[in-house]
């Protein structure tokens, strides 16, 4: 997955086989986790956008309270949804089809600065 994320960040749309080859894992292993390119790219795109939200209010400012942080996260999530609509629709379609076997793994992001978990 790390290799797929790197390639997506570089603006590429690699196949499952190409990612397996570059990552040095067998194609059989890669296809076991990601039976198709759409599935792999959906997850890689979501992971590629990870990290703390852009535009968080500066620490100590009046806007740095919970409302300001929530507003920044909401803006980033909305923009991400617009920027990656095709991937998100694919992930949703696959997750709603019981025959696809698609299950997005749970993941936790890094803690946001100044916010306790």
LOLO-642409 format. One record per atom (N, C-alpha, C): x negated, y, z; residue in three letters; atom name. Coordinates in steps of 0.2 Angstrom, whole numbers, plus 5000, padded with zeros to 4 digits. Layout:
BEGIN
[atom [X; Y; Z]; 'ala'; 'CA']
...
//
This chain:
BEGIN
[atom [4996; 4994; 5000]; 'unk'; 'N']
[atom [5000; 5000; 5000]; 'unk'; 'CA']
[atom [4996; 5006; 5000]; 'unk'; 'C']
[atom [4990; 5006; 5004]; 'unk'; 'N']
[atom [4986; 5012; 5004]; 'unk'; 'CA']
[atom [4983; 5014; 4997]; 'unk'; 'C']
[atom [4982; 5009; 4993]; 'unk'; 'N']
[atom [4980; 5010; 4986]; 'unk'; 'CA']
[atom [4985; 5013; 4982]; 'unk'; 'C']
[atom [4991; 5010; 4982]; 'unk'; 'N']
[atom [4997; 5013; 4979]; 'unk'; 'CA']
[atom [4998; 5020; 4981]; 'unk'; 'C']
[atom [4998; 5022; 4987]; 'unk'; 'N']
[atom [4999; 5029; 4989]; 'unk'; 'CA']
[atom [4994; 5033; 4986]; 'unk'; 'C']
[atom [4987; 5031; 4986]; 'unk'; 'N']
[atom [4982; 5035; 4983]; 'unk'; 'CA']
[atom [4983; 5037; 4976]; 'unk'; 'C']
[atom [4986; 5032; 4972]; 'unk'; 'N']
[atom [4987; 5032; 4965]; 'unk'; 'CA']
[atom [4993; 5037; 4964]; 'unk'; 'C']
[atom [4998; 5036; 4968]; 'unk'; 'N']
[atom [5004; 5041; 4968]; 'unk'; 'CA']
[atom [5002; 5048; 4969]; 'unk'; 'C']
[atom [4998; 5049; 4974]; 'unk'; 'N']
[atom [4996; 5056; 4976]; 'unk'; 'CA']
[atom [4992; 5059; 4970]; 'unk'; 'C']
[atom [4988; 5054; 4966]; 'unk'; 'N']
[atom [4985; 5057; 4960]; 'unk'; 'CA']
[atom [4989; 5058; 4954]; 'unk'; 'C']
[atom [4996; 5057; 4955]; 'unk'; 'N']
[atom [5000; 5058; 4949]; 'unk'; 'CA']
[atom [5001; 5052; 4945]; 'unk'; 'C']
[atom [4999; 5046; 4947]; 'unk'; 'N']
[atom [5000; 5040; 4942]; 'unk'; 'CA']
[atom [5006; 5036; 4944]; 'unk'; 'C']
[atom [5008; 5032; 4940]; 'unk'; 'N']
[atom [5013; 5027; 4941]; 'unk'; 'CA']
[atom [5011; 5020; 4939]; 'unk'; 'C']
[atom [5007; 5017; 4944]; 'unk'; 'N']
[atom [5003; 5011; 4943]; 'unk'; 'CA']
[atom [5008; 5005; 4943]; 'unk'; 'C']
[atom [5007; 4999; 4940]; 'unk'; 'N']
[atom [5010; 4993; 4940]; 'unk'; 'CA']
[atom [5008; 4990; 4947]; 'unk'; 'C']
[atom [5012; 4985; 4949]; 'unk'; 'N']
[atom [5010; 4981; 4955]; 'unk'; 'CA']
[atom [5004; 4977; 4953]; 'unk'; 'C']
[atom [5003; 4975; 4947]; 'unk'; 'N']
[atom [4997; 4971; 4946]; 'unk'; 'CA']
[atom [4991; 4976; 4946]; 'unk'; 'C']
[atom [4991; 4982; 4943]; 'unk'; 'N']
[atom [4986; 4987; 4943]; 'unk'; 'CA']
[atom [4984; 4988; 4950]; 'unk'; 'C']
[atom [4989; 4989; 4955]; 'unk'; 'N']
[atom [4987; 4991; 4962]; 'unk'; 'CA']
[atom [4984; 4985; 4965]; 'unk'; 'C']
[atom [4986; 4979; 4964]; 'unk'; 'N']
[atom [4983; 4973; 4967]; 'unk'; 'CA']
[atom [4976; 4972; 4964]; 'unk'; 'C']
[atom [4975; 4973; 4958]; 'unk'; 'N']
[atom [4968; 4973; 4955]; 'unk'; 'CA']
[atom [4963; 4978; 4958]; 'unk'; 'C']
[atom [4966; 4984; 4959]; 'unk'; 'N']
[atom [4961; 4990; 4962]; 'unk'; 'CA']
[atom [4960; 4989; 4969]; 'unk'; 'C']
[atom [4965; 4986; 4973]; 'unk'; 'N']
[atom [4965; 4985; 4980]; 'unk'; 'CA']
[atom [4961; 4979; 4982]; 'unk'; 'C']
[atom [4959; 4974; 4977]; 'unk'; 'N']
[atom [4956; 4968; 4978]; 'unk'; 'CA']
[atom [4960; 4963; 4981]; 'unk'; 'C']
[atom [4966; 4963; 4980]; 'unk'; 'N']
[atom [4970; 4957; 4983]; 'unk'; 'CA']
[atom [4973; 4954; 4977]; 'unk'; 'C']
[atom [4975; 4948; 4978]; 'unk'; 'N']
[atom [4978; 4944; 4973]; 'unk'; 'CA']
[atom [4985; 4947; 4971]; 'unk'; 'C']
[atom [4986; 4946; 4964]; 'unk'; 'N']
[atom [4993; 4948; 4962]; 'unk'; 'CA']
[atom [4999; 4945; 4965]; 'unk'; 'C']
[atom [4998; 4938; 4966]; 'unk'; 'N']
[atom [5003; 4934; 4970]; 'unk'; 'CA']
[atom [5005; 4938; 4977]; 'unk'; 'C']
[atom [5000; 4940; 4980]; 'unk'; 'N']
[atom [5001; 4943; 4987]; 'unk'; 'CA']
[atom [5005; 4950; 4986]; 'unk'; 'C']
[atom [5002; 4954; 4981]; 'unk'; 'N']
[atom [5006; 4960; 4980]; 'unk'; 'CA']
[atom [5013; 4959; 4978]; 'unk'; 'C']
[atom [5014; 4954; 4973]; 'unk'; 'N']
[atom [5021; 4953; 4971]; 'unk'; 'CA']
[atom [5025; 4950; 4977]; 'unk'; 'C']
[atom [5022; 4947; 4982]; 'unk'; 'N']
[atom [5026; 4944; 4987]; 'unk'; 'CA']
[atom [5029; 4950; 4991]; 'unk'; 'C']
[atom [5025; 4955; 4992]; 'unk'; 'N']
[atom [5028; 4961; 4996]; 'unk'; 'CA']
[atom [5032; 4966; 4991]; 'unk'; 'C']
[atom [5030; 4966; 4985]; 'unk'; 'N']
[atom [5033; 4971; 4981]; 'unk'; 'CA']
[atom [5035; 4968; 4974]; 'unk'; 'C']
[atom [5041; 4964; 4973]; 'unk'; 'N']
[atom [5042; 4961; 4967]; 'unk'; 'CA']
[atom [5043; 4965; 4961]; 'unk'; 'C']
[atom [5043; 4971; 4962]; 'unk'; 'N']
[atom [5044; 4976; 4956]; 'unk'; 'CA']
[atom [5041; 4982; 4957]; 'unk'; 'C']
[atom [5039; 4986; 4951]; 'unk'; 'N']
[atom [5036; 4992; 4952]; 'unk'; 'CA']
[atom [5040; 4997; 4955]; 'unk'; 'C']
[atom [5047; 4997; 4954]; 'unk'; 'N']
[atom [5051; 5002; 4957]; 'unk'; 'CA']
[atom [5051; 5002; 4964]; 'unk'; 'C']
[atom [5051; 4996; 4967]; 'unk'; 'N']
[atom [5051; 4995; 4974]; 'unk'; 'CA']
[atom [5044; 4998; 4977]; 'unk'; 'C']
[atom [5039; 4996; 4974]; 'unk'; 'N']
[atom [5032; 4998; 4976]; 'unk'; 'CA']
[atom [5032; 5006; 4976]; 'unk'; 'C']
[atom [5034; 5008; 4970]; 'unk'; 'N']
[atom [5033; 5016; 4970]; 'unk'; 'CA']
[atom [5037; 5020; 4974]; 'unk'; 'C']
[atom [5043; 5017; 4976]; 'unk'; 'N']
[atom [5048; 5020; 4980]; 'unk'; 'CA']
[atom [5044; 5021; 4987]; 'unk'; 'C']
[atom [5042; 5015; 4990]; 'unk'; 'N']
[atom [5038; 5015; 4996]; 'unk'; 'CA']
[atom [5032; 5020; 4996]; 'unk'; 'C']
[atom [5028; 5019; 4991]; 'unk'; 'N']
[atom [5022; 5023; 4990]; 'unk'; 'CA']
[atom [5023; 5031; 4990]; 'unk'; 'C']
[atom [5029; 5033; 4986]; 'unk'; 'N']
[atom [5030; 5040; 4986]; 'unk'; 'CA']
[atom [5032; 5042; 4993]; 'unk'; 'C']
[atom [5036; 5038; 4996]; 'unk'; 'N']
[atom [5039; 5041; 5003]; 'unk'; 'CA']
[atom [5033; 5041; 5008]; 'unk'; 'C']
[atom [5028; 5036; 5008]; 'unk'; 'N']
[atom [5022; 5036; 5012]; 'unk'; 'CA']
[atom [5017; 5042; 5010]; 'unk'; 'C']
[atom [5017; 5043; 5003]; 'unk'; 'N']
[atom [5012; 5049; 5001]; 'unk'; 'CA']
[atom [5014; 5056; 5003]; 'unk'; 'C']
[atom [5021; 5056; 5005]; 'unk'; 'N']
[atom [5023; 5063; 5007]; 'unk'; 'CA']
[atom [5023; 5063; 5015]; 'unk'; 'C']
[atom [5020; 5058; 5018]; 'unk'; 'N']
[atom [5020; 5058; 5026]; 'unk'; 'CA']
[atom [5016; 5064; 5028]; 'unk'; 'C']
[atom [5016; 5064; 5035]; 'unk'; 'N']
[atom [5012; 5070; 5038]; 'unk'; 'CA']
[atom [5016; 5075; 5041]; 'unk'; 'C']
[atom [5013; 5079; 5045]; 'unk'; 'N']
[atom [5017; 5084; 5048]; 'unk'; 'CA']
[atom [5020; 5089; 5043]; 'unk'; 'C']
[atom [5026; 5092; 5045]; 'unk'; 'N']
[atom [5029; 5096; 5040]; 'unk'; 'CA']
[atom [5025; 5103; 5038]; 'unk'; 'C']
[atom [5026; 5105; 5032]; 'unk'; 'N']
[atom [5023; 5111; 5030]; 'unk'; 'CA']
[atom [5027; 5117; 5033]; 'unk'; 'C']
[atom [5024; 5122; 5035]; 'unk'; 'N']
[atom [5028; 5128; 5037]; 'unk'; 'CA']
[atom [5030; 5128; 5044]; 'unk'; 'C']
[atom [5027; 5124; 5048]; 'unk'; 'N']
[atom [5029; 5125; 5055]; 'unk'; 'CA']
[atom [5027; 5131; 5058]; 'unk'; 'C']
[atom [5032; 5134; 5062]; 'unk'; 'N']
[atom [5030; 5141; 5065]; 'unk'; 'CA']
[atom [5024; 5140; 5069]; 'unk'; 'C']
[atom [5020; 5146; 5069]; 'unk'; 'N']
[atom [5014; 5146; 5073]; 'unk'; 'CA']
[atom [5015; 5145; 5081]; 'unk'; 'C']
[atom [5011; 5141; 5084]; 'unk'; 'N']
[atom [5012; 5139; 5091]; 'unk'; 'CA']
[atom [5012; 5146; 5095]; 'unk'; 'C']
[atom [5017; 5146; 5100]; 'unk'; 'N']
[atom [5017; 5152; 5104]; 'unk'; 'CA']
[atom [5022; 5158; 5101]; 'unk'; 'C']
[atom [5024; 5157; 5095]; 'unk'; 'N']
[atom [5028; 5162; 5092]; 'unk'; 'CA']
[atom [5035; 5160; 5094]; 'unk'; 'C']
[atom [5040; 5165; 5093]; 'unk'; 'N']
[atom [5047; 5165; 5096]; 'unk'; 'CA']
[atom [5050; 5159; 5092]; 'unk'; 'C']
[atom [5048; 5158; 5085]; 'unk'; 'N']
[atom [5051; 5153; 5081]; 'unk'; 'CA']
[atom [5048; 5146; 5082]; 'unk'; 'C']
[atom [5043; 5145; 5087]; 'unk'; 'N']
[atom [5040; 5139; 5088]; 'unk'; 'CA']
[atom [5044; 5134; 5093]; 'unk'; 'C']
[atom [5050; 5137; 5095]; 'unk'; 'N']
[atom [5054; 5133; 5099]; 'unk'; 'CA']
[atom [5057; 5127; 5095]; 'unk'; 'C']
[atom [5061; 5123; 5098]; 'unk'; 'N']
[atom [5065; 5117; 5095]; 'unk'; 'CA']
[atom [5069; 5119; 5089]; 'unk'; 'C']
[atom [5072; 5125; 5089]; 'unk'; 'N']
[atom [5076; 5127; 5083]; 'unk'; 'CA']
[atom [5072; 5128; 5077]; 'unk'; 'C']
[atom [5066; 5132; 5078]; 'unk'; 'N']
[atom [5061; 5133; 5073]; 'unk'; 'CA']
[atom [5058; 5127; 5070]; 'unk'; 'C']
[atom [5056; 5123; 5074]; 'unk'; 'N']
[atom [5053; 5117; 5072]; 'unk'; 'CA']
[atom [5058; 5112; 5068]; 'unk'; 'C']
[atom [5064; 5112; 5070]; 'unk'; 'N']
[atom [5070; 5108; 5067]; 'unk'; 'CA']
[atom [5071; 5111; 5060]; 'unk'; 'C']
[atom [5071; 5118; 5060]; 'unk'; 'N']
[atom [5073; 5121; 5053]; 'unk'; 'CA']
[atom [5067; 5119; 5048]; 'unk'; 'C']
[atom [5061; 5119; 5051]; 'unk'; 'N']
[atom [5055; 5118; 5046]; 'unk'; 'CA']
[atom [5055; 5111; 5044]; 'unk'; 'C']
[atom [5057; 5106; 5048]; 'unk'; 'N']
[atom [5058; 5099; 5046]; 'unk'; 'CA']
[atom [5063; 5098; 5041]; 'unk'; 'C']
[atom [5069; 5101; 5042]; 'unk'; 'N']
[atom [5075; 5101; 5038]; 'unk'; 'CA']
[atom [5073; 5104; 5031]; 'unk'; 'C']
[atom [5070; 5109; 5031]; 'unk'; 'N']
[atom [5068; 5112; 5024]; 'unk'; 'CA']
[atom [5063; 5107; 5021]; 'unk'; 'C']
[atom [5058; 5104; 5024]; 'unk'; 'N']
[atom [5054; 5100; 5021]; 'unk'; 'CA']
[atom [5057; 5094; 5018]; 'unk'; 'C']
[atom [5062; 5091; 5022]; 'unk'; 'N']
[atom [5065; 5085; 5021]; 'unk'; 'CA']
[atom [5070; 5086; 5014]; 'unk'; 'C']
[atom [5073; 5092; 5014]; 'unk'; 'N']
[atom [5077; 5094; 5009]; 'unk'; 'CA']
[atom [5073; 5094; 5002]; 'unk'; 'C']
[atom [5067; 5098; 5003]; 'unk'; 'N']
[atom [5063; 5099; 4997]; 'unk'; 'CA']
[atom [5060; 5092; 4995]; 'unk'; 'C']
[atom [5058; 5088; 4999]; 'unk'; 'N']
[atom [5056; 5081; 4998]; 'unk'; 'CA']
[atom [5061; 5077; 4994]; 'unk'; 'C']
[atom [5068; 5077; 4996]; 'unk'; 'N']
[atom [5073; 5074; 4993]; 'unk'; 'CA']
[atom [5074; 5076; 4986]; 'unk'; 'C']
[atom [5074; 5083; 4985]; 'unk'; 'N']
[atom [5074; 5086; 4978]; 'unk'; 'CA']
[atom [5068; 5083; 4973]; 'unk'; 'C']
[atom [5062; 5084; 4976]; 'unk'; 'N']
[atom [5056; 5082; 4972]; 'unk'; 'CA']
[atom [5056; 5075; 4971]; 'unk'; 'C']
[atom [5059; 5070; 4975]; 'unk'; 'N']
[atom [5058; 5063; 4974]; 'unk'; 'CA']
[atom [5065; 5060; 4973]; 'unk'; 'C']
[atom [5070; 5063; 4970]; 'unk'; 'N']
[atom [5076; 5060; 4970]; 'unk'; 'CA']
[atom [5077; 5054; 4966]; 'unk'; 'C']
[atom [5073; 5053; 4961]; 'unk'; 'N']
[atom [5073; 5046; 4957]; 'unk'; 'CA']
[atom [5071; 5041; 4961]; 'unk'; 'C']
[atom [5065; 5042; 4965]; 'unk'; 'N']
[atom [5063; 5036; 4969]; 'unk'; 'CA']
[atom [5068; 5035; 4975]; 'unk'; 'C']
[atom [5070; 5040; 4978]; 'unk'; 'N']
[atom [5075; 5039; 4984]; 'unk'; 'CA']
[atom [5081; 5035; 4981]; 'unk'; 'C']
[atom [5084; 5037; 4975]; 'unk'; 'N']
[atom [5090; 5034; 4973]; 'unk'; 'CA']
[atom [5088; 5026; 4971]; 'unk'; 'C']
[atom [5082; 5025; 4969]; 'unk'; 'N']
[atom [5080; 5018; 4968]; 'unk'; 'CA']
[atom [5080; 5014; 4974]; 'unk'; 'C']
[atom [5077; 5017; 4979]; 'unk'; 'N']
[atom [5076; 5014; 4986]; 'unk'; 'CA']
[atom [5083; 5013; 4989]; 'unk'; 'C']
[atom [5088; 5017; 4988]; 'unk'; 'N']
[atom [5094; 5017; 4991]; 'unk'; 'CA']
[atom [5098; 5011; 4987]; 'unk'; 'C']
[atom [5097; 5011; 4980]; 'unk'; 'N']
[atom [5101; 5006; 4976]; 'unk'; 'CA']
[atom [5098; 4999; 4978]; 'unk'; 'C']
[atom [5092; 4998; 4979]; 'unk'; 'N']
[atom [5089; 4992; 4980]; 'unk'; 'CA']
[atom [5091; 4990; 4988]; 'unk'; 'C']
[atom [5091; 4994; 4992]; 'unk'; 'N']
[atom [5093; 4993; 4999]; 'unk'; 'CA']
[atom [5100; 4991; 5000]; 'unk'; 'C']
[atom [5105; 4993; 4995]; 'unk'; 'N']
[atom [5112; 4991; 4995]; 'unk'; 'CA']
[atom [5113; 4985; 4992]; 'unk'; 'C']
[atom [5109; 4982; 4988]; 'unk'; 'N']
[atom [5110; 4976; 4984]; 'unk'; 'CA']
[atom [5107; 4970; 4988]; 'unk'; 'C']
[atom [5111; 4966; 4991]; 'unk'; 'N']
[atom [5109; 4961; 4995]; 'unk'; 'CA']
[atom [5105; 4956; 4991]; 'unk'; 'C']
[atom [5105; 4955; 4984]; 'unk'; 'N']
[atom [5101; 4951; 4980]; 'unk'; 'CA']
[atom [5094; 4953; 4979]; 'unk'; 'C']
[atom [5093; 4959; 4980]; 'unk'; 'N']
[atom [5086; 4962; 4979]; 'unk'; 'CA']
[atom [5081; 4960; 4984]; 'unk'; 'C']
[atom [5083; 4958; 4990]; 'unk'; 'N']
[atom [5079; 4956; 4996]; 'unk'; 'CA']
[atom [5075; 4962; 4998]; 'unk'; 'C']
[atom [5077; 4968; 4996]; 'unk'; 'N']
[atom [5073; 4974; 4998]; 'unk'; 'CA']
[atom [5074; 4976; 5006]; 'unk'; 'C']
[atom [5069; 4977; 5009]; 'unk'; 'N']
[atom [5069; 4980; 5016]; 'unk'; 'CA']
[atom [5064; 4985; 5017]; 'unk'; 'C']
[atom [5065; 4991; 5018]; 'unk'; 'N']
[atom [5060; 4996; 5020]; 'unk'; 'CA']
[atom [5057; 4994; 5026]; 'unk'; 'C']
[atom [5051; 4994; 5027]; 'unk'; 'N']
[atom [5048; 4992; 5034]; 'unk'; 'CA']
[atom [5049; 4999; 5038]; 'unk'; 'C']
[atom [5049; 4997; 5044]; 'unk'; 'N']
[atom [5049; 5003; 5049]; 'unk'; 'CA']
[atom [5042; 5006; 5049]; 'unk'; 'C']
[atom [5042; 5013; 5050]; 'unk'; 'N']
[atom [5036; 5016; 5051]; 'unk'; 'CA']
[atom [5037; 5022; 5055]; 'unk'; 'C']
[atom [5031; 5024; 5059]; 'unk'; 'N']
[atom [5031; 5030; 5063]; 'unk'; 'CA']
[atom [5026; 5034; 5060]; 'unk'; 'C']
[atom [5028; 5040; 5060]; 'unk'; 'N']
[atom [5023; 5046; 5058]; 'unk'; 'CA']
[atom [5019; 5048; 5064]; 'unk'; 'C']
[atom [5014; 5052; 5062]; 'unk'; 'N']
[atom [5010; 5055; 5067]; 'unk'; 'CA']
[atom [5014; 5060; 5071]; 'unk'; 'C']
[atom [5013; 5060; 5078]; 'unk'; 'N']
[atom [5016; 5065; 5082]; 'unk'; 'CA']
[atom [5015; 5072; 5079]; 'unk'; 'C']
[atom [5020; 5076; 5079]; 'unk'; 'N']
[atom [5020; 5083; 5077]; 'unk'; 'CA']
[atom [5016; 5087; 5082]; 'unk'; 'C']
[atom [5012; 5092; 5080]; 'unk'; 'N']
[atom [5008; 5096; 5085]; 'unk'; 'CA']
[atom [5013; 5099; 5090]; 'unk'; 'C']
[atom [5012; 5099; 5096]; 'unk'; 'N']
[atom [5016; 5102; 5101]; 'unk'; 'CA']
[atom [5023; 5099; 5103]; 'unk'; 'C']
[atom [5024; 5093; 5100]; 'unk'; 'N']
[atom [5030; 5089; 5101]; 'unk'; 'CA']
[atom [5029; 5082; 5104]; 'unk'; 'C']
[atom [5031; 5081; 5110]; 'unk'; 'N']
[atom [5030; 5075; 5114]; 'unk'; 'CA']
[atom [5035; 5070; 5111]; 'unk'; 'C']
[atom [5033; 5063; 5111]; 'unk'; 'N']
[atom [5037; 5058; 5109]; 'unk'; 'CA']
[atom [5040; 5055; 5115]; 'unk'; 'C']
//
